[in-house]
Amino acid sequence: MTADAAAADSAGSASSLHRSRVVIVGAGPSGLTLANILRAASVDCVVLETESREFIEQRPRAGFLEEWAVRALERRGLADRLLENTEVHTECEFRLAGERHRFPYADVSGHRHFVYPQPLLVTDLVREYADVRGGAIRFGVRDVQPAGIDTDQPSVAYTDPETGERIRLDCDFVAGCDGARGVTRTCLPPERTTVARHDYGIGWLALLAEAPPSSDCVVFGIHPRGFAGHMARSPQVTRYYLECPPGDDPENWSHERVWAELHERLAADGARPLNEGRLIEKRVLDMHNYVVAPMAYGRLLLAGDSAHLLAPIAAKGMNLAIHDALLLADAFVAYYGKDDDSGLRGYSAACLRRVWQYQEFSQWLSDVFHGASSGDPFLAGITAARLRRTLVSPAAAIGFAELYLGKDTDY
């Protein structure tokens, strides 16, 4: 029996049958943004999430939203709490060879970054969808299994965590918003799908410190010992990154070693001393990216990390997830409201234009961040030249700011 046939057989044997126009697998930024917009447009949908509500509302993730994303959420009525509680950044700072270089990207582009950690956004979106709008969401489901995605009668089966009952949701479409480790991406036929992957060959030690931010903006430390990053998460918590070998053990990094390296790599004339504090998260990220193309097959459409992964180098992942969700939501609303399927047919191509722009910028920025520590004097020299040009050339500054803020990037 083929995998598709086995899935269909398992889904067909479910003891309880239900129906929804759209089944959304995954309650992250893309799935919840999509769900809220569909709910507001009276398009019937159900969200399935394998984790608990408490887990997704506390899971540490990204923290920077581009202004276009904030304004898009605001227009949909999904940004009230965000705008009340966010911190706005208008500059970033590069530290290189003991010197500080401020880059005022708001002055250059007219756009800003909004600091709003993903758990807070997810909390807001769950509340709006489930508590305010009465949307259907199932937490803690097990063994999620899409079936029939290449037919006009797709379905998603899952096991109820409380009763153990196998339930099948018949639907018109399945939206795969369940991330890099989710099940929906595995449903795409390999012979019809390309997965383009890039491994940077480096790791980042991701840290959360119970310490107030030590700068009023994001700081990028470019150092022969390795990259270091400083990003505010709240008035009491700061995200730090340290370049490290891929696959390194976080336990190799004691409290003392972490702070010694951060002080060393972020040192610069005139910089404020770092505020030290207890490390409440410590994990190693192996830097890699991938893109799945196309992002749709049959009645399955992918969004967010299910379709593309971006290392946190350029803080683009959550923004891309929201972009996908907005396009997919508008496509569904047009389909059900106007019998217009052009948005669904063009969804993958429309998303991938921005995906590849963000991937290219991430690669460019990674070269700048890691050139000094590459061990290659030539790479170190040319990446330093790139940064100097960005800082002193008005034309180069505009190009950098446009991509850094995600403005007009769908070339």
QUIZI-V836983 format. One record per residue. N is the residue number from 1. RES is the residue in one letter. SS is DSSP state (H for helix, E for strand, L for the rest). OMEGA is omega in radians with two decimals (none if undefined). D_CENTER is the distance of its C-alpha to the mean C-alpha in Angstrom with 2 decimals. Layout:
n->N res->RES ss->SS omega->OMEGA d_center->D_CENTER
n->N res->RES ss->SS omega->OMEGA d_center->D_CENTER
This chain:
n->1 res->M ss->L omega->3.12 d_center->36.25
n->2 res->T ss->L omega->3.12 d_center->33.09
n->3 res->A ss->H omega->3.14 d_center->29.61
n->4 res->D ss->H omega->-3.14 d_center->29.24
n->5 res->A ss->H omega->3.11 d_center->32.69
n->6 res->A ss->H omega->3.11 d_center->32.05
n->7 res->A ss->H omega->-3.14 d_center->28.94
n->8 res->A ss->H omega->3.12 d_center->31.02
n->9 res->D ss->H omega->3.13 d_center->33.87
n->10 res->S ss->H omega->3.14 d_center->31.83
n->11 res->A ss->H omega->-3.11 d_center->30.27
n->12 res->G ss->H omega->-3.11 d_center->33.75
n->13 res->S ss->L omega->-3.14 d_center->35.26
n->14 res->A ss->L omega->-3.06 d_center->33.23
n->15 res->S ss->L omega->-3.12 d_center->35.72
n->16 res->S ss->E omega->-3.07 d_center->34.16
n->17 res->L ss->E omega->3.10 d_center->33.06
n->18 res->H ss->E omega->-3.14 d_center->31.08
n->19 res->R ss->E omega->3.02 d_center->29.66
n->20 res->S ss->L omega->3.12 d_center->26.77
n->21 res->R ss->L omega->-3.11 d_center->25.91
n->22 res->V ss->E omega->2.99 d_center->22.21
n->23 res->V ss->E omega->-3.13 d_center->20.77
n->24 res->I ss->E omega->-3.14 d_center->17.06
n->25 res->V ss->E omega->3.12 d_center->15.97
n->26 res->G ss->L omega->-3.13 d_center->13.18
n->27 res->A ss->L omega->2.98 d_center->12.71
n->28 res->G ss->L omega->-3.12 d_center->9.08
n->29 res->P ss->H omega->-3.12 d_center->7.87
n->30 res->S ss->H omega->-3.10 d_center->8.69
n->31 res->G ss->H omega->-3.11 d_center->11.80
n->32 res->L ss->H omega->3.04 d_center->13.09
n->33 res->T ss->H omega->3.10 d_center->12.83
n->34 res->L ss->H omega->-3.10 d_center->14.62
n->35 res->A ss->H omega->-3.14 d_center->17.04
n->36 res->N ss->H omega->-3.12 d_center->18.06
n->37 res->I ss->H omega->3.11 d_center->18.85
n->38 res->L ss->H omega->3.13 d_center->20.79
n->39 res->R ss->H omega->3.14 d_center->22.60
n->40 res->A ss->H omega->-3.14 d_center->23.64
n->41 res->A ss->L omega->3.13 d_center->24.98
n->42 res->S ss->L omega->3.00 d_center->26.86
n->43 res->V ss->L omega->-3.04 d_center->25.14
n->44 res->D ss->L omega->3.14 d_center->25.55
n->45 res->C ss->E omega->3.06 d_center->22.50
n->46 res->V ss->E omega->3.09 d_center->21.78
n->47 res->V ss->E omega->3.07 d_center->18.59
n->48 res->L ss->E omega->-3.11 d_center->18.84
n->49 res->E ss->E omega->-3.10 d_center->16.97
n->50 res->T ss->L omega->3.14 d_center->18.22
n->51 res->E ss->L omega->3.08 d_center->17.57
n->52 res->S ss->L omega->3.07 d_center->19.52
n->53 res->R ss->H omega->-3.13 d_center->18.70
n->54 res->E ss->H omega->-3.11 d_center->19.42
n->55 res->F ss->H omega->-3.07 d_center->17.01
n->56 res->I ss->H omega->3.13 d_center->13.85
n->57 res->E ss->H omega->-3.13 d_center->15.12
n->58 res->Q ss->H omega->-3.05 d_center->15.56
n->59 res->R ss->L omega->-3.12 d_center->12.89
n->60 res->P ss->L omega->-3.13 d_center->11.78
n->61 res->R ss->L omega->-3.04 d_center->8.15
n->62 res->A ss->L omega->-3.09 d_center->6.70
n->63 res->G ss->L omega->-3.08 d_center->9.46
n->64 res->F ss->E omega->3.08 d_center->9.72
n->65 res->L ss->E omega->3.06 d_center->9.93
n->66 res->E ss->E omega->-2.99 d_center->11.86
n->67 res->E ss->H omega->3.12 d_center->15.18
n->68 res->W ss->H omega->-3.13 d_center->15.10
n->69 res->A ss->H omega->3.11 d_center->12.23
n->70 res->V ss->H omega->-3.13 d_center->14.35
n->71 res->R ss->H omega->3.10 d_center->17.44
n->72 res->A ss->H omega->3.07 d_center->16.26
n->73 res->L ss->H omega->3.12 d_center->15.50
n->74 res->E ss->H omega->3.13 d_center->18.81
n->75 res->R ss->H omega->3.14 d_center->20.70
n->76 res->R ss->L omega->-3.11 d_center->19.69
n->77 res->G ss->L omega->-3.04 d_center->20.93
n->78 res->L ss->L omega->-3.04 d_center->17.63
n->79 res->A ss->L omega->-3.07 d_center->17.49
n->80 res->D ss->H omega->-3.11 d_center->20.81
n->81 res->R ss->H omega->3.09 d_center->19.87
n->82 res->L ss->H omega->-3.08 d_center->17.02
n->83 res->L ss->H omega->3.10 d_center->19.62
n->84 res->E ss->H omega->-2.95 d_center->22.18
n->85 res->N ss->H omega->-3.07 d_center->20.34
n->86 res->T ss->L omega->2.94 d_center->18.00
n->87 res->E ss->E omega->-3.08 d_center->19.03
n->88 res->V ss->E omega->3.07 d_center->19.10
n->89 res->H ss->E omega->-3.13 d_center->18.96
n->90 res->T ss->L omega->-3.10 d_center->21.02
n->91 res->E ss->L omega->2.89 d_center->21.49
n->92 res->C ss->E omega->-3.07 d_center->20.20
n->93 res->E ss->E omega->3.01 d_center->22.61
n->94 res->F ss->E omega->3.05 d_center->23.29
n->95 res->R ss->E omega->-3.04 d_center->25.80
n->96 res->L ss->E omega->3.09 d_center->27.86
n->97 res->A ss->L omega->3.07 d_center->31.36
n->98 res->G ss->L omega->-3.13 d_center->31.90
n->99 res->E ss->E omega->3.11 d_center->31.24
n->100 res->R ss->E omega->3.12 d_center->28.75
n->101 res->H ss->E omega->3.12 d_center->27.49
n->102 res->R ss->E omega->3.10 d_center->25.92
n->103 res->F ss->E omega->-3.07 d_center->24.02
n->104 res->P ss->L omega->-2.99 d_center->24.35
n->105 res->Y ss->H omega->3.09 d_center->21.68
n->106 res->A ss->H omega->3.09 d_center->22.46
n->107 res->D ss->H omega->-3.09 d_center->26.06
n->108 res->V ss->H omega->-2.99 d_center->25.22
n->109 res->S ss->H omega->-3.03 d_center->22.80
n->110 res->G ss->L omega->-3.10 d_center->23.52
n->111 res->H ss->L omega->-3.01 d_center->19.88
n->112 res->R ss->L omega->2.96 d_center->18.11
n->113 res->H ss->E omega->3.07 d_center->15.01
n->114 res->F ss->E omega->3.14 d_center->14.62
n->115 res->V ss->E omega->-3.12 d_center->14.03
n->116 res->Y ss->L omega->-3.04 d_center->12.89
n->117 res->P ss->L omega->-3.10 d_center->11.23
n->118 res->Q ss->H omega->3.12 d_center->8.78
n->119 res->P ss->H omega->3.11 d_center->11.87
n->120 res->L ss->H omega->3.12 d_center->13.97
n->121 res->L ss->H omega->3.11 d_center->12.05
n->122 res->V ss->H omega->3.10 d_center->12.00
n->123 res->T ss->H omega->3.12 d_center->15.65
n->124 res->D ss->H omega->-3.07 d_center->16.54
n->125 res->L ss->H omega->3.07 d_center->15.26
n->126 res->V ss->H omega->-3.13 d_center->17.02
n->127 res->R ss->H omega->-3.10 d_center->20.06
n->128 res->E ss->H omega->-3.08 d_center->20.30
n->129 res->Y ss->H omega->-3.02 d_center->19.97
n->130 res->A ss->H omega->-3.01 d_center->22.06
n->131 res->D ss->H omega->-3.09 d_center->24.36
n->132 res->V ss->H omega->-3.04 d_center->25.03
n->133 res->R ss->L omega->3.08 d_center->24.80
n->134 res->G ss->L omega->-3.13 d_center->25.92
n->135 res->G ss->L omega->-3.12 d_center->23.31
n->136 res->A ss->E omega->3.09 d_center->23.62
n->137 res->I ss->E omega->-3.13 d_center->21.14
n->138 res->R ss->E omega->3.13 d_center->22.12
n->139 res->F ss->E omega->3.03 d_center->20.72
n->140 res->G ss->L omega->-3.13 d_center->21.60
n->141 res->V ss->L omega->-3.11 d_center->22.55
n->142 res->R ss->E omega->3.01 d_center->23.52
n->143 res->D ss->E omega->3.10 d_center->24.05
n->144 res->V ss->E omega->-3.02 d_center->22.03
n->145 res->Q ss->E omega->3.02 d_center->23.58
n->146 res->P ss->E omega->3.11 d_center->23.20
n->147 res->A ss->E omega->3.05 d_center->26.44
n->148 res->G ss->L omega->-3.07 d_center->28.18
n->149 res->I ss->L omega->3.10 d_center->25.18
n->150 res->D ss->L omega->3.08 d_center->27.58
n->151 res->T ss->L omega->3.08 d_center->30.07
n->152 res->D ss->L omega->3.11 d_center->30.47
n->153 res->Q ss->L omega->3.12 d_center->30.45
n->154 res->P ss->L omega->3.10 d_center->27.17
n->155 res->S ss->E omega->3.03 d_center->26.59
n->156 res->V ss->E omega->3.10 d_center->24.42
n->157 res->A ss->E omega->3.09 d_center->26.31
n->158 res->Y ss->E omega->3.11 d_center->25.40
n->159 res->T ss->E omega->3.11 d_center->27.45
n->160 res->D ss->L omega->-3.05 d_center->27.94
n->161 res->P ss->L omega->-3.09 d_center->27.41
n->162 res->E ss->L omega->-3.06 d_center->30.46
n->163 res->T ss->L omega->-3.04 d_center->33.01
n->164 res->G ss->L omega->-3.12 d_center->31.98
n->165 res->E ss->L omega->3.06 d_center->32.66
n->166 res->R ss->E omega->-3.05 d_center->31.09
n->167 res->I ss->E omega->3.08 d_center->29.82
n->168 res->R ss->E omega->3.06 d_center->29.13
n->169 res->L ss->E omega->2.98 d_center->27.38
n->170 res->D ss->E omega->-3.04 d_center->28.75
n->171 res->C ss->L omega->3.02 d_center->26.71
n->172 res->D ss->L omega->-3.08 d_center->26.43
n->173 res->F ss->E omega->3.00 d_center->22.81
n->174 res->V ss->E omega->3.07 d_center->20.05
n->175 res->A ss->E omega->-3.12 d_center->16.40
n->176 res->G ss->E omega->-3.09 d_center->14.31
n->177 res->C ss->L omega->-2.97 d_center->11.10
n->178 res->D ss->L omega->2.93 d_center->11.61
n->179 res->G ss->L omega->-3.02 d_center->9.03
n->180 res->A ss->L omega->-3.10 d_center->10.27
n->181 res->R ss->L omega->-3.08 d_center->13.40
n->182 res->G ss->L omega->-3.06 d_center->14.23
n->183 res->V ss->L omega->-2.96 d_center->17.51
n->184 res->T ss->H omega->-3.12 d_center->16.92
n->185 res->R ss->H omega->-3.12 d_center->15.96
n->186 res->T ss->H omega->-3.14 d_center->19.23
n->187 res->C ss->H omega->3.12 d_center->21.17
n->188 res->L ss->L omega->-3.13 d_center->20.95
n->189 res->P ss->L omega->-3.09 d_center->24.29
n->190 res->P ss->H omega->-3.10 d_center->24.11
n->191 res->E ss->H omega->3.14 d_center->26.88
n->192 res->R ss->H omega->-3.00 d_center->24.98
n->193 res->T ss->L omega->3.02 d_center->21.58
n->194 res->T ss->E omega->3.04 d_center->20.53
n->195 res->V ss->E omega->3.12 d_center->17.79
n->196 res->A ss->E omega->-3.04 d_center->17.57
n->197 res->R ss->E omega->3.05 d_center->16.50
n->198 res->H ss->E omega->3.06 d_center->16.84
n->199 res->D ss->E omega->-3.11 d_center->17.57
n->200 res->Y ss->E omega->-3.13 d_center->18.00
n->201 res->G ss->E omega->3.12 d_center->20.62
n->202 res->I ss->E omega->3.02 d_center->19.57
n->203 res->G ss->E omega->2.98 d_center->17.98
n->204 res->W ss->E omega->2.98 d_center->16.52
n->205 res->L ss->E omega->-3.12 d_center->17.90
n->206 res->A ss->E omega->-3.03 d_center->15.33
n->207 res->L ss->E omega->2.89 d_center->17.50
n->208 res->L ss->E omega->-3.10 d_center->17.71
n->209 res->A ss->E omega->3.00 d_center->21.15
n->210 res->E ss->E omega->-3.08 d_center->23.24
n->211 res->A ss->L omega->3.09 d_center->24.39
n->212 res->P ss->L omega->3.08 d_center->24.30
n->213 res->P ss->L omega->-3.12 d_center->22.49
n->214 res->S ss->L omega->3.09 d_center->24.93
n->215 res->S ss->L omega->3.11 d_center->24.04
n->216 res->D ss->L omega->3.12 d_center->23.33
n->217 res->C ss->L omega->3.04 d_center->20.47
n->218 res->V ss->E omega->3.14 d_center->17.94
n->219 res->V ss->E omega->3.07 d_center->20.16
n->220 res->F ss->E omega->3.12 d_center->19.79
n->221 res->G ss->E omega->-3.13 d_center->22.66
n->222 res->I ss->E omega->-2.90 d_center->23.91
n->223 res->H ss->L omega->3.11 d_center->26.59
n->224 res->P ss->L omega->3.12 d_center->28.70
n->225 res->R ss->L omega->-3.14 d_center->27.81
n->226 res->G ss->L omega->3.13 d_center->24.10
n->227 res->F ss->L omega->2.97 d_center->21.17
n->228 res->A ss->E omega->3.14 d_center->20.46
n->229 res->G ss->E omega->3.10 d_center->17.92
n->230 res->H ss->E omega->3.14 d_center->18.41
n->231 res->M ss->E omega->3.07 d_center->15.97
n->232 res->A ss->E omega->3.00 d_center->17.27
n->233 res->R ss->L omega->3.09 d_center->15.66
n->234 res->S ss->L omega->3.09 d_center->18.83
n->235 res->P ss->L omega->-3.09 d_center->22.53
n->236 res->Q ss->L omega->-3.02 d_center->23.04
n->237 res->V ss->L omega->-3.14 d_center->19.98
n->238 res->T ss->E omega->3.01 d_center->18.65
n->239 res->R ss->E omega->3.03 d_center->15.87
n->240 res->Y ss->E omega->3.00 d_center->17.51
n->241 res->Y ss->E omega->3.03 d_center->16.85
n->242 res->L ss->E omega->3.03 d_center->19.78
n->243 res->E ss->E omega->-3.14 d_center->20.09
n->244 res->C ss->E omega->3.09 d_center->21.88
n->245 res->P ss->L omega->3.08 d_center->23.09
n->246 res->P ss->L omega->-3.13 d_center->20.73
n->247 res->G ss->L omega->3.14 d_center->21.55
n->248 res->D ss->L omega->3.11 d_center->23.13
n->249 res->D ss->L omega->3.12 d_center->24.06
n->250 res->P ss->H omega->-3.14 d_center->22.67
n->251 res->E ss->H omega->3.05 d_center->26.21
n->252 res->N ss->H omega->-3.04 d_center->27.53
n->253 res->W ss->L omega->3.09 d_center->26.13
n->254 res->S ss->L omega->3.07 d_center->28.43
n->255 res->H ss->H omega->-3.09 d_center->28.08
n->256 res->E ss->H omega->-3.13 d_center->30.69
n->257 res->R ss->H omega->3.14 d_center->29.18
n->258 res->V ss->H omega->-3.06 d_center->25.73
n->259 res->W ss->H omega->3.07 d_center->27.33
n->260 res->A ss->H omega->-3.14 d_center->29.83
n->261 res->E ss->H omega->3.11 d_center->27.24
n->262 res->L ss->H omega->3.09 d_center->25.20
n->263 res->H ss->H omega->-3.10 d_center->28.50
n->264 res->E ss->H omega->-3.00 d_center->29.51
n->265 res->R ss->H omega->-3.14 d_center->26.45
n->266 res->L ss->L omega->-3.13 d_center->25.80
n->267 res->A ss->L omega->3.08 d_center->29.52
n->268 res->A ss->L omega->3.13 d_center->30.76
n->269 res->D ss->L omega->3.09 d_center->33.84
n->270 res->G ss->L omega->-3.13 d_center->33.63
n->271 res->A ss->L omega->3.05 d_center->30.33
n->272 res->R ss->L omega->3.04 d_center->30.31
n->273 res->P ss->L omega->3.11 d_center->30.63
n->274 res->L ss->L omega->3.01 d_center->27.60
n->275 res->N ss->L omega->-3.14 d_center->27.61
n->276 res->E ss->L omega->3.10 d_center->27.60
n->277 res->G ss->L omega->-3.12 d_center->26.75
n->278 res->R ss->E omega->3.12 d_center->26.10
n->279 res->L ss->E omega->-3.08 d_center->23.08
n->280 res->I ss->E omega->3.00 d_center->21.34
n->281 res->E ss->E omega->-3.13 d_center->18.61
n->282 res->K ss->E omega->3.14 d_center->19.18
n->283 res->R ss->E omega->-3.12 d_center->17.36
n->284 res->V ss->E omega->3.08 d_center->17.22
n->285 res->L ss->E omega->3.01 d_center->14.23
n->286 res->D ss->E omega->-2.99 d_center->15.66
n->287 res->M ss->E omega->3.04 d_center->14.01
n->288 res->H ss->E omega->3.10 d_center->13.43
n->289 res->N ss->E omega->2.95 d_center->11.66
n->290 res->Y ss->E omega->3.08 d_center->12.59
n->291 res->V ss->E omega->3.07 d_center->13.05
n->292 res->V ss->E omega->3.13 d_center->14.88
n->293 res->A ss->E omega->-0.11 d_center->17.56
n->294 res->P ss->L omega->3.14 d_center->18.64
n->295 res->M ss->L omega->-3.13 d_center->15.83
n->296 res->A ss->E omega->3.03 d_center->18.71
n->297 res->Y ss->E omega->-3.12 d_center->21.92
n->298 res->G ss->L omega->-3.12 d_center->24.64
n->299 res->R ss->L omega->3.09 d_center->23.43
n->300 res->L ss->E omega->3.09 d_center->20.00
n->301 res->L ss->E omega->-3.10 d_center->17.00
n->302 res->L ss->E omega->3.09 d_center->13.52
n->303 res->A ss->L omega->3.10 d_center->10.27
n->304 res->G ss->H omega->-3.05 d_center->6.54
n->305 res->D ss->H omega->3.01 d_center->6.47
n->306 res->S ss->H omega->-3.04 d_center->10.13
n->307 res->A ss->L omega->-3.09 d_center->10.84
n->308 res->H ss->E omega->3.12 d_center->9.01
n->309 res->L ss->E omega->3.06 d_center->7.49
n->310 res->L ss->L omega->3.00 d_center->7.23
n->311 res->A ss->L omega->-3.03 d_center->8.90
n->312 res->P ss->L omega->-3.06 d_center->8.37
n->313 res->I ss->L omega->-3.07 d_center->11.42
n->314 res->A ss->L omega->3.11 d_center->10.61
n->315 res->A ss->L omega->-3.06 d_center->7.77
n->316 res->K ss->L omega->-2.94 d_center->6.19
n->317 res->G ss->H omega->-3.12 d_center->2.66
n->318 res->M ss->H omega->3.13 d_center->2.90
n->319 res->N ss->H omega->3.09 d_center->6.10
n->320 res->L ss->H omega->3.12 d_center->6.27
n->321 res->A ss->H omega->3.11 d_center->5.59
n->322 res->I ss->H omega->3.12 d_center->8.24
n->323 res->H ss->H omega->3.09 d_center->10.25
n->324 res->D ss->H omega->-3.07 d_center->10.69
n->325 res->A ss->H omega->3.13 d_center->11.73
n->326 res->L ss->H omega->3.12 d_center->14.11
n->327 res->L ss->H omega->-3.11 d_center->15.72
n->328 res->L ss->H omega->3.11 d_center->16.15
n->329 res->A ss->H omega->3.13 d_center->17.55
n->330 res->D ss->H omega->3.13 d_center->19.94
n->331 res->A ss->H omega->3.11 d_center->21.00
n->332 res->F ss->H omega->-3.13 d_center->21.89
n->333 res->V ss->H omega->3.10 d_center->23.69
n->334 res->A ss->H omega->-3.12 d_center->25.67
n->335 res->Y ss->H omega->-3.09 d_center->26.55
n->336 res->Y ss->H omega->-3.10 d_center->27.86
n->337 res->G ss->H omega->-3.05 d_center->29.28
n->338 res->K ss->H omega->-3.07 d_center->30.81
n->339 res->D ss->L omega->-3.11 d_center->30.99
n->340 res->D ss->L omega->-3.11 d_center->28.96
n->341 res->D ss->L omega->-3.09 d_center->26.90
n->342 res->S ss->H omega->3.12 d_center->26.12
n->343 res->G ss->H omega->3.10 d_center->22.54
n->344 res->L ss->H omega->3.13 d_center->21.93
n->345 res->R ss->H omega->-3.11 d_center->23.80
n->346 res->G ss->L omega->-3.02 d_center->21.95
n->347 res->Y ss->H omega->-3.06 d_center->18.42
n->348 res->S ss->H omega->-3.12 d_center->17.29
n->349 res->A ss->H omega->-3.14 d_center->19.04
n->350 res->A ss->H omega->3.12 d_center->17.72
n->351 res->C ss->H omega->-3.00 d_center->14.02
n->352 res->L ss->H omega->3.07 d_center->14.77
n->353 res->R ss->H omega->3.13 d_center->16.51
n->354 res->R ss->H omega->3.12 d_center->13.51
n->355 res->V ss->H omega->-3.09 d_center->11.43
n->356 res->W ss->H omega->3.04 d_center->14.40
n->357 res->Q ss->H omega->3.13 d_center->14.89
n->358 res->Y ss->H omega->3.08 d_center->11.57
n->359 res->Q ss->H omega->-3.13 d_center->12.42
n->360 res->E ss->H omega->3.13 d_center->15.87
n->361 res->F ss->H omega->3.10 d_center->15.05
n->362 res->S ss->H omega->3.10 d_center->13.02
n->363 res->Q ss->H omega->3.13 d_center->16.18
n->364 res->W ss->H omega->-3.09 d_center->18.45
n->365 res->L ss->H omega->3.08 d_center->17.03
n->366 res->S ss->H omega->3.10 d_center->17.07
n->367 res->D ss->H omega->3.13 d_center->20.70
n->368 res->V ss->H omega->-3.10 d_center->21.50
n->369 res->F ss->H omega->-2.94 d_center->20.05
n->370 res->H ss->H omega->-3.14 d_center->21.71
n->371 res->G ss->L omega->-3.07 d_center->24.84
n->372 res->A ss->L omega->-3.10 d_center->27.04
n->373 res->S ss->L omega->-3.04 d_center->26.39
n->374 res->S ss->L omega->-3.03 d_center->26.60
n->375 res->G ss->L omega->-3.13 d_center->30.34
n->376 res->D ss->L omega->-3.10 d_center->30.99
n->377 res->P ss->H omega->-3.14 d_center->33.02
n->378 res->F ss->H omega->3.12 d_center->32.49
n->379 res->L ss->H omega->3.11 d_center->28.67
n->380 res->A ss->H omega->-3.12 d_center->28.90
n->381 res->G ss->H omega->-3.08 d_center->31.27
n->382 res->I ss->H omega->3.12 d_center->29.44
n->383 res->T ss->H omega->3.02 d_center->26.07
n->384 res->A ss->H omega->3.10 d_center->28.02
n->385 res->A ss->H omega->3.09 d_center->29.64
n->386 res->R ss->H omega->-3.11 d_center->26.39
n->387 res->L ss->H omega->3.12 d_center->25.40
n->388 res->R ss->H omega->3.13 d_center->28.93
n->389 res->R ss->H omega->3.12 d_center->28.91
n->390 res->T ss->H omega->-3.06 d_center->25.70
n->391 res->L ss->H omega->-3.02 d_center->27.34
n->392 res->V ss->H omega->-3.11 d_center->30.77
n->393 res->S ss->L omega->3.11 d_center->30.54
n->394 res->P ss->H omega->-3.14 d_center->29.85
n->395 res->A ss->H omega->3.12 d_center->28.83
n->396 res->A ss->H omega->3.13 d_center->26.40
n->397 res->A ss->H omega->3.13 d_center->25.00
n->398 res->I ss->H omega->3.13 d_center->24.37
n->399 res->G ss->H omega->3.13 d_center->22.55
n->400 res->F ss->H omega->-3.10 d_center->20.30
n->401 res->A ss->H omega->-3.14 d_center->19.62
n->402 res->E ss->H omega->-3.14 d_center->18.89
n->403 res->L ss->H omega->3.14 d_center->16.09
n->404 res->Y ss->H omega->-3.13 d_center->14.84
n->405 res->L ss->L omega->3.10 d_center->14.69
n->406 res->G ss->L omega->-3.10 d_center->13.65
n->407 res->K ss->L omega->3.06 d_center->17.12
n->408 res->D ss->L omega->-3.07 d_center->18.93
n->409 res->T ss->L omega->-3.12 d_center->16.84
n->410 res->D ss->L omega->-3.08 d_center->17.67
n->411 res->Y ss->L omega->none d_center->20.70
